[in-house]
Amino acid sequence: MIPNLSHRDGTGEIEFDIVLENGDSVALIEVKNRIHPKFIKEFAEDRVKKFRKYFPQYEKYKVYLGIAGFSFGKTSLEEAKKHGIGVIRQVGKTVEIESKKLMVY
């Protein structure tokens, strides 16, 4: 587990809250209080590309995405499913994990 993996140079910057590495796979987990559909789309379409660019040691790894948060609206959940992103959310006093149909990036 790598917390707060970041890169910053003259070409750009990026940070991932939690990175989990296992064999030839890596999971990028972002943690937010409230999850917005726009962030989910950006995570799947832009942030994965930046991860590949700035962390070439993971070039041949399978990349999985996950988002953890307290508040997910219906649209955010649909957007996460559409992009094959795992969801970790609080439901009452428990935590629910939705990981069906994860997409490899």
PDB file as gemmi writes it, atoms N, CA and C in Angstrom:
CRYST1    1.000    1.000    1.000  90.00  90.00  90.00 P 1                      
ATOM      1  N   MET A   1       0.839  -1.171   0.000  1.00  0.00           N  
ATOM      2  CA  MET A   1       0.000   0.000   0.000  1.00  0.00           C  
ATOM      3  C   MET A   1       0.890   1.243   0.000  1.00  0.00           C  
ATOM      4  N   ILE A   2       0.555   2.172  -0.873  1.00  0.00           N  
ATOM      5  CA  ILE A   2       1.292   3.432  -0.965  1.00  0.00           C  
ATOM      6  C   ILE A   2       0.285   4.568  -0.738  1.00  0.00           C  
ATOM      7  N   PRO A   3       0.345   5.242   0.399  1.00  0.00           N  
ATOM      8  CA  PRO A   3      -0.569   6.373   0.616  1.00  0.00           C  
ATOM      9  C   PRO A   3      -0.030   7.638  -0.050  1.00  0.00           C  
ATOM     10  N   ASN A   4      -0.943   8.416  -0.614  1.00  0.00           N  
ATOM     11  CA  ASN A   4      -0.600   9.725  -1.186  1.00  0.00           C  
ATOM     12  C   ASN A   4       0.548   9.682  -2.180  1.00  0.00           C  
ATOM     13  N   LEU A   5       0.472   8.801  -3.143  1.00  0.00           N  
ATOM     14  CA  LEU A   5       1.477   8.727  -4.205  1.00  0.00           C  
ATOM     15  C   LEU A   5       1.329   9.965  -5.073  1.00  0.00           C  
ATOM     16  N   SER A   6       2.417  10.714  -5.222  1.00  0.00           N  
ATOM     17  CA  SER A   6       2.309  11.960  -5.976  1.00  0.00           C  
ATOM     18  C   SER A   6       3.493  12.159  -6.909  1.00  0.00           C  
ATOM     19  N   HIS A   7       3.246  13.003  -7.885  1.00  0.00           N  
ATOM     20  CA  HIS A   7       4.269  13.404  -8.859  1.00  0.00           C  
ATOM     21  C   HIS A   7       4.070  14.889  -9.130  1.00  0.00           C  
ATOM     22  N   ARG A   8       5.196  15.615  -9.194  1.00  0.00           N  
ATOM     23  CA  ARG A   8       5.120  17.044  -9.516  1.00  0.00           C  
ATOM     24  C   ARG A   8       6.410  17.424 -10.220  1.00  0.00           C  
ATOM     25  N   ASP A   9       6.263  17.989 -11.412  1.00  0.00           N  
ATOM     26  CA  ASP A   9       7.405  18.543 -12.136  1.00  0.00           C  
ATOM     27  C   ASP A   9       6.908  19.618 -13.079  1.00  0.00           C  
ATOM     28  N   GLY A  10       7.747  20.068 -13.968  1.00  0.00           N  
ATOM     29  CA  GLY A  10       7.374  21.131 -14.893  1.00  0.00           C  
ATOM     30  C   GLY A  10       6.309  20.746 -15.901  1.00  0.00           C  
ATOM     31  N   THR A  11       6.072  19.447 -16.079  1.00  0.00           N  
ATOM     32  CA  THR A  11       5.071  19.002 -17.061  1.00  0.00           C  
ATOM     33  C   THR A  11       3.697  18.774 -16.447  1.00  0.00           C  
ATOM     34  N   GLY A  12       3.618  18.721 -15.122  1.00  0.00           N  
ATOM     35  CA  GLY A  12       2.330  18.518 -14.480  1.00  0.00           C  
ATOM     36  C   GLY A  12       2.466  17.907 -13.107  1.00  0.00           C  
ATOM     37  N   GLU A  13       1.312  17.689 -12.498  1.00  0.00           N  
ATOM     38  CA  GLU A  13       1.298  17.097 -11.173  1.00  0.00           C  
ATOM     39  C   GLU A  13       0.039  16.256 -10.986  1.00  0.00           C  
ATOM     40  N   ILE A  14       0.160  15.276 -10.091  1.00  0.00           N  
ATOM     41  CA  ILE A  14      -0.983  14.409  -9.780  1.00  0.00           C  
ATOM     42  C   ILE A  14      -0.720  13.734  -8.446  1.00  0.00           C  
ATOM     43  N   GLU A  15      -1.791  13.412  -7.738  1.00  0.00           N  
ATOM     44  CA  GLU A  15      -1.687  12.672  -6.491  1.00  0.00           C  
ATOM     45  C   GLU A  15      -2.828  11.671  -6.419  1.00  0.00           C  
ATOM     46  N   PHE A  16      -2.511  10.482  -5.917  1.00  0.00           N  
ATOM     47  CA  PHE A  16      -3.508   9.439  -5.698  1.00  0.00           C  
ATOM     48  C   PHE A  16      -3.547   9.140  -4.206  1.00  0.00           C  
ATOM     49  N   ASP A  17      -4.741   9.113  -3.626  1.00  0.00           N  
ATOM     50  CA  ASP A  17      -4.885   8.945  -2.184  1.00  0.00           C  
ATOM     51  C   ASP A  17      -4.310   7.618  -1.700  1.00  0.00           C  
ATOM     52  N   ILE A  18      -4.684   6.534  -2.349  1.00  0.00           N  
ATOM     53  CA  ILE A  18      -4.201   5.206  -1.965  1.00  0.00           C  
ATOM     54  C   ILE A  18      -3.884   4.420  -3.223  1.00  0.00           C  
ATOM     55  N   VAL A  19      -2.719   3.796  -3.253  1.00  0.00           N  
ATOM     56  CA  VAL A  19      -2.344   2.905  -4.348  1.00  0.00           C  
ATOM     57  C   VAL A  19      -2.055   1.542  -3.733  1.00  0.00           C  
ATOM     58  N   LEU A  20      -2.715   0.528  -4.250  1.00  0.00           N  
ATOM     59  CA  LEU A  20      -2.507  -0.844  -3.785  1.00  0.00           C  
ATOM     60  C   LEU A  20      -1.839  -1.622  -4.900  1.00  0.00           C  
ATOM     61  N   GLU A  21      -0.699  -2.205  -4.613  1.00  0.00           N  
ATOM     62  CA  GLU A  21       0.054  -2.965  -5.617  1.00  0.00           C  
ATOM     63  C   GLU A  21       0.065  -4.436  -5.223  1.00  0.00           C  
ATOM     64  N   ASN A  22      -0.212  -5.309  -6.215  1.00  0.00           N  
ATOM     65  CA  ASN A  22      -0.216  -6.744  -5.966  1.00  0.00           C  
ATOM     66  C   ASN A  22       0.149  -7.461  -7.259  1.00  0.00           C  
ATOM     67  N   GLY A  23       1.321  -8.046  -7.304  1.00  0.00           N  
ATOM     68  CA  GLY A  23       1.749  -8.768  -8.510  1.00  0.00           C  
ATOM     69  C   GLY A  23       1.844  -7.828  -9.691  1.00  0.00           C  
ATOM     70  N   ASP A  24       1.047  -8.105 -10.726  1.00  0.00           N  
ATOM     71  CA  ASP A  24       1.048  -7.259 -11.924  1.00  0.00           C  
ATOM     72  C   ASP A  24      -0.196  -6.374 -11.990  1.00  0.00           C  
ATOM     73  N   SER A  25      -0.813  -6.128 -10.845  1.00  0.00           N  
ATOM     74  CA  SER A  25      -2.004  -5.285 -10.769  1.00  0.00           C  
ATOM     75  C   SER A  25      -1.787  -4.159  -9.773  1.00  0.00           C  
ATOM     76  N   VAL A  26      -2.456  -3.045 -10.036  1.00  0.00           N  
ATOM     77  CA  VAL A  26      -2.411  -1.910  -9.137  1.00  0.00           C  
ATOM     78  C   VAL A  26      -3.819  -1.306  -9.081  1.00  0.00           C  
ATOM     79  N   ALA A  27      -4.242  -0.926  -7.877  1.00  0.00           N  
ATOM     80  CA  ALA A  27      -5.541  -0.277  -7.694  1.00  0.00           C  
ATOM     81  C   ALA A  27      -5.299   1.155  -7.248  1.00  0.00           C  
ATOM     82  N   LEU A  28      -5.968   2.073  -7.908  1.00  0.00           N  
ATOM     83  CA  LEU A  28      -5.906   3.485  -7.549  1.00  0.00           C  
ATOM     84  C   LEU A  28      -7.208   3.814  -6.839  1.00  0.00           C  
ATOM     85  N   ILE A  29      -7.117   4.227  -5.582  1.00  0.00           N  
ATOM     86  CA  ILE A  29      -8.293   4.515  -4.777  1.00  0.00           C  
ATOM     87  C   ILE A  29      -8.296   5.995  -4.414  1.00  0.00           C  
ATOM     88  N   GLU A  30      -9.371   6.669  -4.743  1.00  0.00           N  
ATOM     89  CA  GLU A  30      -9.552   8.063  -4.361  1.00  0.00           C  
ATOM     90  C   GLU A  30     -10.586   8.130  -3.243  1.00  0.00           C  
ATOM     91  N   VAL A  31     -10.338   8.973  -2.263  1.00  0.00           N  
ATOM     92  CA  VAL A  31     -11.214   9.098  -1.099  1.00  0.00           C  
ATOM     93  C   VAL A  31     -11.759  10.522  -1.058  1.00  0.00           C  
ATOM     94  N   LYS A  32     -13.083  10.639  -1.032  1.00  0.00           N  
ATOM     95  CA  LYS A  32     -13.751  11.947  -1.009  1.00  0.00           C  
ATOM     96  C   LYS A  32     -14.927  11.884  -0.037  1.00  0.00           C  
ATOM     97  N   ASN A  33     -15.307  13.023   0.531  1.00  0.00           N  
ATOM     98  CA  ASN A  33     -16.519  13.060   1.341  1.00  0.00           C  
ATOM     99  C   ASN A  33     -17.747  12.875   0.467  1.00  0.00           C  
ATOM    100  N   ARG A  34     -17.838  13.695  -0.563  1.00  0.00           N  
ATOM    101  CA  ARG A  34     -18.980  13.653  -1.479  1.00  0.00           C  
ATOM    102  C   ARG A  34     -18.456  13.395  -2.881  1.00  0.00           C  
ATOM    103  N   ILE A  35     -19.050  12.443  -3.552  1.00  0.00           N  
ATOM    104  CA  ILE A  35     -18.586  12.037  -4.874  1.00  0.00           C  
ATOM    105  C   ILE A  35     -19.466  12.666  -5.954  1.00  0.00           C  
ATOM    106  N   HIS A  36     -18.837  13.377  -6.866  1.00  0.00           N  
ATOM    107  CA  HIS A  36     -19.549  14.026  -7.969  1.00  0.00           C  
ATOM    108  C   HIS A  36     -19.315  13.253  -9.268  1.00  0.00           C  
ATOM    109  N   PRO A  37     -20.328  13.139 -10.119  1.00  0.00           N  
ATOM    110  CA  PRO A  37     -20.173  12.418 -11.397  1.00  0.00           C  
ATOM    111  C   PRO A  37     -19.028  12.961 -12.250  1.00  0.00           C  
ATOM    112  N   LYS A  38     -18.813  14.271 -12.236  1.00  0.00           N  
ATOM    113  CA  LYS A  38     -17.746  14.883 -13.027  1.00  0.00           C  
ATOM    114  C   LYS A  38     -16.376  14.344 -12.595  1.00  0.00           C  
ATOM    115  N   PHE A  39     -16.178  14.185 -11.277  1.00  0.00           N  
ATOM    116  CA  PHE A  39     -14.910  13.653 -10.784  1.00  0.00           C  
ATOM    117  C   PHE A  39     -14.707  12.218 -11.261  1.00  0.00           C  
ATOM    118  N   ILE A  40     -15.760  11.420 -11.247  1.00  0.00           N  
ATOM    119  CA  ILE A  40     -15.656  10.017 -11.666  1.00  0.00           C  
ATOM    120  C   ILE A  40     -15.217   9.932 -13.119  1.00  0.00           C  
ATOM    121  N   LYS A  41     -15.824  10.734 -13.958  1.00  0.00           N  
ATOM    122  CA  LYS A  41     -15.454  10.742 -15.377  1.00  0.00           C  
ATOM    123  C   LYS A  41     -13.996  11.169 -15.554  1.00  0.00           C  
ATOM    124  N   GLU A  42     -13.591  12.209 -14.845  1.00  0.00           N  
ATOM    125  CA  GLU A  42     -12.198  12.678 -14.919  1.00  0.00           C  
ATOM    126  C   GLU A  42     -11.229  11.604 -14.423  1.00  0.00           C  
ATOM    127  N   PHE A  43     -11.597  10.913 -13.360  1.00  0.00           N  
ATOM    128  CA  PHE A  43     -10.771   9.842 -12.797  1.00  0.00           C  
ATOM    129  C   PHE A  43     -10.521   8.763 -13.845  1.00  0.00           C  
ATOM    130  N   ALA A  44     -11.585   8.320 -14.502  1.00  0.00           N  
ATOM    131  CA  ALA A  44     -11.487   7.231 -15.469  1.00  0.00           C  
ATOM    132  C   ALA A  44     -10.824   7.655 -16.781  1.00  0.00           C  
ATOM    133  N   GLU A  45     -11.049   8.878 -17.189  1.00  0.00           N  
ATOM    134  CA  GLU A  45     -10.574   9.291 -18.515  1.00  0.00           C  
ATOM    135  C   GLU A  45      -9.236  10.035 -18.484  1.00  0.00           C  
ATOM    136  N   ASP A  46      -8.987  10.832 -17.464  1.00  0.00           N  
ATOM    137  CA  ASP A  46      -7.779  11.661 -17.462  1.00  0.00           C  
ATOM    138  C   ASP A  46      -6.726  11.201 -16.453  1.00  0.00           C  
ATOM    139  N   ARG A  47      -7.154  10.900 -15.248  1.00  0.00           N  
ATOM    140  CA  ARG A  47      -6.188  10.600 -14.189  1.00  0.00           C  
ATOM    141  C   ARG A  47      -5.448   9.285 -14.440  1.00  0.00           C  
ATOM    142  N   VAL A  48      -6.099   8.318 -15.071  1.00  0.00           N  
ATOM    143  CA  VAL A  48      -5.417   7.055 -15.387  1.00  0.00           C  
ATOM    144  C   VAL A  48      -4.306   7.309 -16.396  1.00  0.00           C  
ATOM    145  N   LYS A  49      -4.563   8.148 -17.384  1.00  0.00           N  
ATOM    146  CA  LYS A  49      -3.529   8.486 -18.372  1.00  0.00           C  
ATOM    147  C   LYS A  49      -2.338   9.162 -17.703  1.00  0.00           C  
ATOM    148  N   LYS A  50      -2.619  10.057 -16.769  1.00  0.00           N  
ATOM    149  CA  LYS A  50      -1.534  10.729 -16.052  1.00  0.00           C  
ATOM    150  C   LYS A  50      -0.766   9.740 -15.181  1.00  0.00           C  
ATOM    151  N   PHE A  51      -1.461   8.784 -14.580  1.00  0.00           N  
ATOM    152  CA  PHE A  51      -0.786   7.763 -13.788  1.00  0.00           C  
ATOM    153  C   PHE A  51       0.201   7.004 -14.671  1.00  0.00           C  
ATOM    154  N   ARG A  52      -0.244   6.584 -15.839  1.00  0.00           N  
ATOM    155  CA  ARG A  52       0.638   5.856 -16.761  1.00  0.00           C  
ATOM    156  C   ARG A  52       1.836   6.712 -17.188  1.00  0.00           C  
ATOM    157  N   LYS A  53       1.576   7.991 -17.427  1.00  0.00           N  
ATOM    158  CA  LYS A  53       2.637   8.902 -17.879  1.00  0.00           C  
ATOM    159  C   LYS A  53       3.673   9.144 -16.785  1.00  0.00           C  
ATOM    160  N   TYR A  54       3.225   9.459 -15.589  1.00  0.00           N  
ATOM    161  CA  TYR A  54       4.135   9.872 -14.523  1.00  0.00           C  
ATOM    162  C   TYR A  54       4.712   8.725 -13.693  1.00  0.00           C  
ATOM    163  N   PHE A  55       4.158   7.539 -13.832  1.00  0.00           N  
ATOM    164  CA  PHE A  55       4.659   6.388 -13.084  1.00  0.00           C  
ATOM    165  C   PHE A  55       4.922   5.227 -14.049  1.00  0.00           C  
ATOM    166  N   PRO A  56       5.930   5.366 -14.916  1.00  0.00           N  
ATOM    167  CA  PRO A  56       6.192   4.371 -15.957  1.00  0.00           C  
ATOM    168  C   PRO A  56       6.567   2.993 -15.411  1.00  0.00           C  
ATOM    169  N   GLN A  57       6.943   2.901 -14.144  1.00  0.00           N  
ATOM    170  CA  GLN A  57       7.253   1.594 -13.560  1.00  0.00           C  
ATOM    171  C   GLN A  57       6.022   0.684 -13.530  1.00  0.00           C  
ATOM    172  N   TYR A  58       4.837   1.272 -13.688  1.00  0.00           N  
ATOM    173  CA  TYR A  58       3.592   0.488 -13.708  1.00  0.00           C  
ATOM    174  C   TYR A  58       3.048   0.301 -15.133  1.00  0.00           C  
ATOM    175  N   GLU A  59       3.874   0.542 -16.125  1.00  0.00           N  
ATOM    176  CA  GLU A  59       3.455   0.505 -17.524  1.00  0.00           C  
ATOM    177  C   GLU A  59       2.731  -0.786 -17.900  1.00  0.00           C  
ATOM    178  N   LYS A  60       3.222  -1.911 -17.444  1.00  0.00           N  
ATOM    179  CA  LYS A  60       2.650  -3.200 -17.846  1.00  0.00           C  
ATOM    180  C   LYS A  60       1.648  -3.749 -16.828  1.00  0.00           C  
ATOM    181  N   TYR A  61       1.329  -2.970 -15.832  1.00  0.00           N  
ATOM    182  CA  TYR A  61       0.386  -3.414 -14.800  1.00  0.00           C  
ATOM    183  C   TYR A  61      -1.061  -3.240 -15.260  1.00  0.00           C  
ATOM    184  N   LYS A  62      -1.928  -4.105 -14.767  1.00  0.00           N  
ATOM    185  CA  LYS A  62      -3.367  -3.914 -14.912  1.00  0.00           C  
ATOM    186  C   LYS A  62      -3.758  -2.878 -13.862  1.00  0.00           C  
ATOM    187  N   VAL A  63      -4.539  -1.882 -14.263  1.00  0.00           N  
ATOM    188  CA  VAL A  63      -4.943  -0.830 -13.345  1.00  0.00           C  
ATOM    189  C   VAL A  63      -6.441  -0.928 -13.085  1.00  0.00           C  
ATOM    190  N   TYR A  64      -6.790  -0.941 -11.806  1.00  0.00           N  
ATOM    191  CA  TYR A  64      -8.184  -0.940 -11.373  1.00  0.00           C  
ATOM    192  C   TYR A  64      -8.441   0.354 -10.618  1.00  0.00           C  
ATOM    193  N   LEU A  65      -9.676   0.843 -10.671  1.00  0.00           N  
ATOM    194  CA  LEU A  65     -10.022   2.093 -10.014  1.00  0.00           C  
ATOM    195  C   LEU A  65     -11.064   1.872  -8.930  1.00  0.00           C  
ATOM    196  N   GLY A  66     -10.954   2.655  -7.878  1.00  0.00           N  
ATOM    197  CA  GLY A  66     -11.935   2.609  -6.803  1.00  0.00           C  
ATOM    198  C   GLY A  66     -12.128   3.991  -6.205  1.00  0.00           C  
ATOM    199  N   ILE A  67     -13.350   4.246  -5.747  1.00  0.00           N  
ATOM    200  CA  ILE A  67     -13.670   5.511  -5.101  1.00  0.00           C  
ATOM    201  C   ILE A  67     -14.341   5.201  -3.772  1.00  0.00           C  
ATOM    202  N   ALA A  68     -13.837   5.835  -2.722  1.00  0.00           N  
ATOM    203  CA  ALA A  68     -14.417   5.684  -1.394  1.00  0.00           C  
ATOM    204  C   ALA A  68     -15.003   7.027  -0.974  1.00  0.00           C  
ATOM    205  N   GLY A  69     -16.208   6.987  -0.399  1.00  0.00           N  
ATOM    206  CA  GLY A  69     -16.828   8.230   0.036  1.00  0.00           C  
ATOM    207  C   GLY A  69     -18.022   8.014   0.932  1.00  0.00           C  
ATOM    208  N   PHE A  70     -18.450   9.089   1.567  1.00  0.00           N  
ATOM    209  CA  PHE A  70     -19.614   9.043   2.448  1.00  0.00           C  
ATOM    210  C   PHE A  70     -20.913   9.268   1.685  1.00  0.00           C  
ATOM    211  N   SER A  71     -20.860  10.070   0.626  1.00  0.00           N  
ATOM    212  CA  SER A  71     -22.089  10.462  -0.057  1.00  0.00           C  
ATOM    213  C   SER A  71     -21.974  10.231  -1.565  1.00  0.00           C  
ATOM    214  N   PHE A  72     -22.812   9.333  -2.050  1.00  0.00           N  
ATOM    215  CA  PHE A  72     -22.897   9.041  -3.480  1.00  0.00           C  
ATOM    216  C   PHE A  72     -24.338   9.266  -3.931  1.00  0.00           C  
ATOM    217  N   GLY A  73     -24.537  10.159  -4.866  1.00  0.00           N  
ATOM    218  CA  GLY A  73     -25.859  10.303  -5.462  1.00  0.00           C  
ATOM    219  C   GLY A  73     -26.071   9.206  -6.495  1.00  0.00           C  
ATOM    220  N   LYS A  74     -27.300   9.063  -6.934  1.00  0.00           N  
ATOM    221  CA  LYS A  74     -27.646   8.043  -7.918  1.00  0.00           C  
ATOM    222  C   LYS A  74     -26.822   8.203  -9.203  1.00  0.00           C  
ATOM    223  N   THR A  75     -26.665   9.432  -9.652  1.00  0.00           N  
ATOM    224  CA  THR A  75     -25.908   9.698 -10.882  1.00  0.00           C  
ATOM    225  C   THR A  75     -24.443   9.300 -10.716  1.00  0.00           C  
ATOM    226  N   SER A  76     -23.875   9.566  -9.548  1.00  0.00           N  
ATOM    227  CA  SER A  76     -22.477   9.194  -9.292  1.00  0.00           C  
ATOM    228  C   SER A  76     -22.299   7.686  -9.303  1.00  0.00           C  
ATOM    229  N   LEU A  77     -23.234   6.965  -8.687  1.00  0.00           N  
ATOM    230  CA  LEU A  77     -23.157   5.499  -8.698  1.00  0.00           C  
ATOM    231  C   LEU A  77     -23.259   4.949 -10.115  1.00  0.00           C  
ATOM    232  N   GLU A  78     -24.166   5.509 -10.912  1.00  0.00           N  
ATOM    233  CA  GLU A  78     -24.317   5.070 -12.305  1.00  0.00           C  
ATOM    234  C   GLU A  78     -23.047   5.353 -13.105  1.00  0.00           C  
ATOM    235  N   GLU A  79     -22.441   6.503 -12.875  1.00  0.00           N  
ATOM    236  CA  GLU A  79     -21.209   6.871 -13.594  1.00  0.00           C  
ATOM    237  C   GLU A  79     -20.068   5.929 -13.205  1.00  0.00           C  
ATOM    238  N   ALA A  80     -19.971   5.583 -11.930  1.00  0.00           N  
ATOM    239  CA  ALA A  80     -18.933   4.655 -11.473  1.00  0.00           C  
ATOM    240  C   ALA A  80     -19.125   3.286 -12.125  1.00  0.00           C  
ATOM    241  N   LYS A  81     -20.347   2.797 -12.169  1.00  0.00           N  
ATOM    242  CA  LYS A  81     -20.631   1.501 -12.806  1.00  0.00           C  
ATOM    243  C   LYS A  81     -20.306   1.556 -14.290  1.00  0.00           C  
ATOM    244  N   LYS A  82     -20.675   2.643 -14.939  1.00  0.00           N  
ATOM    245  CA  LYS A  82     -20.420   2.815 -16.381  1.00  0.00           C  
ATOM    246  C   LYS A  82     -18.929   2.708 -16.694  1.00  0.00           C  
ATOM    247  N   HIS A  83     -18.093   3.230 -15.805  1.00  0.00           N  
ATOM    248  CA  HIS A  83     -16.652   3.232 -16.021  1.00  0.00           C  
ATOM    249  C   HIS A  83     -15.946   2.052 -15.356  1.00  0.00           C  
ATOM    250  N   GLY A  84     -16.700   1.137 -14.769  1.00  0.00           N  
ATOM    251  CA  GLY A  84     -16.093  -0.043 -14.147  1.00  0.00           C  
ATOM    252  C   GLY A  84     -15.249   0.274 -12.929  1.00  0.00           C  
ATOM    253  N   ILE A  85     -15.694   1.242 -12.146  1.00  0.00           N  
ATOM    254  CA  ILE A  85     -14.964   1.684 -10.959  1.00  0.00           C  
ATOM    255  C   ILE A  85     -15.617   1.083  -9.713  1.00  0.00           C  
ATOM    256  N   GLY A  86     -14.799   0.528  -8.826  1.00  0.00           N  
ATOM    257  CA  GLY A  86     -15.303   0.007  -7.566  1.00  0.00           C  
ATOM    258  C   GLY A  86     -15.729   1.137  -6.650  1.00  0.00           C  
ATOM    259  N   VAL A  87     -16.739   0.864  -5.827  1.00  0.00           N  
ATOM    260  CA  VAL A  87     -17.280   1.872  -4.929  1.00  0.00           C  
ATOM    261  C   VAL A  87     -17.231   1.351  -3.497  1.00  0.00           C  
ATOM    262  N   ILE A  88     -16.691   2.177  -2.612  1.00  0.00           N  
ATOM    263  CA  ILE A  88     -16.655   1.873  -1.183  1.00  0.00           C  
ATOM    264  C   ILE A  88     -17.425   3.011  -0.514  1.00  0.00           C  
ATOM    265  N   ARG A  89     -18.553   2.677   0.136  1.00  0.00           N  
ATOM    266  CA  ARG A  89     -19.364   3.746   0.710  1.00  0.00           C  
ATOM    267  C   ARG A  89     -19.974   3.343   2.038  1.00  0.00           C  
ATOM    268  N   GLN A  90     -20.261   4.364   2.814  1.00  0.00           N  
ATOM    269  CA  GLN A  90     -20.900   4.145   4.100  1.00  0.00           C  
ATOM    270  C   GLN A  90     -22.399   3.996   3.879  1.00  0.00           C  
ATOM    271  N   VAL A  91     -22.960   2.944   4.470  1.00  0.00           N  
ATOM    272  CA  VAL A  91     -24.399   2.727   4.431  1.00  0.00           C  
ATOM    273  C   VAL A  91     -24.826   2.467   5.870  1.00  0.00           C  
ATOM    274  N   GLY A  92     -25.442   3.466   6.490  1.00  0.00           N  
ATOM    275  CA  GLY A  92     -25.768   3.349   7.909  1.00  0.00           C  
ATOM    276  C   GLY A  92     -24.498   3.276   8.724  1.00  0.00           C  
ATOM    277  N   LYS A  93     -24.395   2.233   9.537  1.00  0.00           N  
ATOM    278  CA  LYS A  93     -23.199   2.058  10.371  1.00  0.00           C  
ATOM    279  C   LYS A  93     -22.216   1.056   9.779  1.00  0.00           C  
ATOM    280  N   THR A  94     -22.435   0.676   8.534  1.00  0.00           N  
ATOM    281  CA  THR A  94     -21.548  -0.292   7.891  1.00  0.00           C  
ATOM    282  C   THR A  94     -20.923   0.311   6.633  1.00  0.00           C  
ATOM    283  N   VAL A  95     -20.019  -0.443   6.060  1.00  0.00           N  
ATOM    284  CA  VAL A  95     -19.381  -0.057   4.801  1.00  0.00           C  
ATOM    285  C   VAL A  95     -19.799  -1.072   3.747  1.00  0.00           C  
ATOM    286  N   GLU A  96     -20.184  -0.572   2.605  1.00  0.00           N  
ATOM    287  CA  GLU A  96     -20.600  -1.422   1.486  1.00  0.00           C  
ATOM    288  C   GLU A  96     -19.577  -1.282   0.366  1.00  0.00           C  
ATOM    289  N   ILE A  97     -19.205  -2.418  -0.221  1.00  0.00           N  
ATOM    290  CA  ILE A  97     -18.245  -2.421  -1.326  1.00  0.00           C  
ATOM    291  C   ILE A  97     -18.932  -2.996  -2.556  1.00  0.00           C  
ATOM    292  N   GLU A  98     -18.933  -2.223  -3.623  1.00  0.00           N  
ATOM    293  CA  GLU A  98     -19.478  -2.676  -4.898  1.00  0.00           C  
ATOM    294  C   GLU A  98     -18.307  -2.833  -5.865  1.00  0.00           C  
ATOM    295  N   SER A  99     -18.037  -4.081  -6.230  1.00  0.00           N  
ATOM    296  CA  SER A  99     -16.880  -4.332  -7.097  1.00  0.00           C  
ATOM    297  C   SER A  99     -17.222  -5.236  -8.279  1.00  0.00           C  
ATOM    298  N   LYS A 100     -18.493  -5.350  -8.585  1.00  0.00           N  
ATOM    299  CA  LYS A 100     -18.879  -6.155  -9.746  1.00  0.00           C  
ATOM    300  C   LYS A 100     -18.502  -5.400 -11.022  1.00  0.00           C  
ATOM    301  N   LYS A 101     -18.070  -6.134 -11.999  1.00  0.00           N  
ATOM    302  CA  LYS A 101     -17.758  -5.573 -13.322  1.00  0.00           C  
ATOM    303  C   LYS A 101     -16.674  -4.500 -13.286  1.00  0.00           C  
ATOM    304  N   LEU A 102     -15.630  -4.749 -12.492  1.00  0.00           N  
ATOM    305  CA  LEU A 102     -14.495  -3.829 -12.511  1.00  0.00           C  
ATOM    306  C   LEU A 102     -13.846  -3.854 -13.887  1.00  0.00           C  
ATOM    307  N   MET A 103     -13.435  -2.708 -14.344  1.00  0.00           N  
ATOM    308  CA  MET A 103     -12.786  -2.583 -15.642  1.00  0.00           C  
ATOM    309  C   MET A 103     -11.271  -2.511 -15.430  1.00  0.00           C  
ATOM    310  N   VAL A 104     -10.530  -3.120 -16.321  1.00  0.00           N  
ATOM    311  CA  VAL A 104      -9.075  -3.025 -16.290  1.00  0.00           C  
ATOM    312  C   VAL A 104      -8.684  -1.871 -17.198  1.00  0.00           C  
ATOM    313  N   TYR A 105      -7.860  -0.982 -16.682  1.00  0.00           N  
ATOM    314  CA  TYR A 105      -7.393   0.168 -17.460  1.00  0.00           C  
ATOM    315  C   TYR A 105      -5.951  -0.028 -17.846  1.00  0.00           C  
TER     316      TYR A 105                                                      
END                                                                             
